[in-house]
Amino acid sequence: MTSPRTKRPIAVDLFAGAGGLSLGFEQAGYDIAAAVEYDPIHAAVHEYNYPYSTTFCRDVSTITGDEIRQKSSIGHQEIHVVAGGPPCQGISMIGKRAIDDPRNVLMREFARLVIELQPRYFVMENVAGLTVGAHRQLLDEVVEMMNGAGYNMVLPYRVLQAADFGSPQSRRRLILLGSRSDVPLPTYPEATITPLTIKRTVPEW
């Protein structure tokens, strides 16, 4: 991938992995100015896929917004969006759902970096299990942190189904959208695919 020739809004991808979320934002018209990924193999793949970006192979809890700005091409530029999907292993409905899983605190680190970077918008993605049971407290803490820092959120937050938007898979994900108080709130997209109702016919024997 090469850097677009025209000036485009910039994005920062946290918990970037190999760059799947980065790819979506790039296709939507953004430059991925910086990304943070803990795993060295995934970070190397992201760096290969986005050579014009700065990929930090770091634990997000050890990096600051100022460091991201100063050690990338961002500098004092306004960041249009910070996006990321904090680890979900401690939250997923198919896991142990341990509320004290140390990875759960990374949602607060996501919120901290959004507050430090001060983007116009942020997008947080996670499993639908974050909205139920004791784990909802983790989500409420993120909402409280963002509200206290001058960010508004689109509430009630929604769980979107990937299949409703043309993806050939059933994948339900919580999407939390927010914006700085000086810019308009975004809106959730409407489904582009109408689910098919399959009528099963039982033969008469």
N, C-alpha and C positions, 0 to 999 in steps of 0.2 A: 504494500500500500504506500502511496506517496502523499505528501502533503498537498491539500487543495491549493490551487493557484490564487483563488480569490479570498478576501478576508471573510472569515466565518466566525460565528460565536464559538467560544471555547468551553470545554467541559473537563471535569476532573472525575476520574473513575476510581472509587475506593473498593477494596476487595476485588480487584479487577480480574483475577484469574488469567486465562489466556486471551481474554478480550471480547467475549460474546456481547456484553452490554456496551462496550466501547464501539463495537461494530454497528449496533443498532443506532447509537447516537451519531456515528459518522455518516451512516446512510440517511439520517434525518437532517444532516446539514451542519454538523458540528466538527470542530477540530478537537481531538483528544489531547489537550495540552499536557496533562500529567496523569499518572496512574500509580496506585500503590497496591502491591501484592506481596504477601508474606512468603509464599512458596517459591524457591529459586527457579524451578523448572517452568512453572507457569509464568513467572515474571520474565524469564528469558524468551518465552514464546510471545508474550505481549510486546516486548521490546522489538522482536523480529517483525511482528505484524504491524506495528505502529512506529516505524523508525523516526518519524518526525516528532514523536512524543517523548517525554521523559518518564521512564518507568522506575519507580523506587521499589527495590526488593527489601521491604521493611514490614515490621509489625506496625499496624496503624497506631497503636498505643505509644509508640516511641517516636512519632514524627509530629511536627507542628504545621499549622497552616502557613506560617511564615517561611519555614524551611521548604515546603512545597513550592511556594512562590519564588523564592530566591534561587533555588537550585534547578528551576525549570525555566522555560521561556516566558512564563506568565508575568513575573515581576509585579508591576502595579496595575496590570490590565484587569478589567472587570471580568469575573468568571460568570458565565451565563447559567451553568448548572453543575452541581455536584451530585453524582449518582453512585449507588452502590448497593450491594446485597450482603450484609453482614452474615457470617456463618450461621447456618440453621440447624446444625446437628443436635444442639441441646433443646431445640424447639419442635422439630419435626414430629408429626403424629406417628411416624413409624419407628421413632427412636425411643429412648428412655425418658425423654422430656424432663431431665433434671433441671430444676429451676436454678440450682447453684452451679451449673456447668460454666466453667470459666470463660467459655466463648460467648456466653450471653451478654457479658459486659461490653462486647465490641459494638453493640448497638449504640451505647452511650458515647463510644469513641467516634462513631460515625457522626453523631449529633455535634460533638465537640469540634470536629474538623469543619463541619458545615458552618458553625458559628464563627470559627477563626478565619475561614476563607471568605465568608460573606458573599456567596453567590446570589444571583437574582432568584434562582430556583433550586430546589433539591428534589430528588426522587430516591426513595428507599424501597427496596424490594425484599420480600421474605416469604416464608411459607405461610399458608393459611392458618396453621396451628398457633401462630403468634396472637391471633385474635380471640382465643378461647382459653378458659381455665386461668391458672395462676400466671401463665406467661403473658397474659394481656397487660399485667403490671409493667413489664419491660417496655411494651409499646406506649403505655400511658406515660412512662418516664421520659421517653423520647419526645412525645408531644409536649409535655410540660417544659422540658429543656428548650425546645424550639420556640414555644410561646414566650418564655421568659427572655429570649434573646431577640425578640422582634420579628419572628417569623409567624406567618399565618399558614394554616393547613386546610386542605380540602376535607371537611368532615361532614358526614361520617366517612371514614376511610373505607376503601372497597377492596374486595378480593376479586380479581379478574381471572377469567378462564382463557388460556391461550387458544383453545380450539375455537372460541368465539371470534377470533381475529385472524383466522386462516391458517393457524399452525396445525399440522397433522398430529396433534397429541393432546391428551388431557393433562393440563398443567395449571393448577389453581395457585395464584400467588397474590399475597397482600401487596398493594402498591400504595405507598404513602407519598402524597404530593404536597409541597409547600412552597411558599414564596416570601421574599422579603416584604416588609410592610409597605414599601414604596412602589411596588409593582403589582399588577393585577394577579389574582389567583388563577392558576391553570384549571382546566377541567378534565375529568376522566373521559377517555374516548368511548364512543358507543360501539357495540359489537357490529362487526361487518359481515358475520356469517350467521345465518339462522340455523340452529340445530335441527337436524333431521329426526323425525320420529319414525322409528323402524317398527313396523307392525309384524309381529311374529305369527305365522299361521301354523296351528297344530293340525296335522293331518288326521283324518278320521280313519281308523283301522277297522 
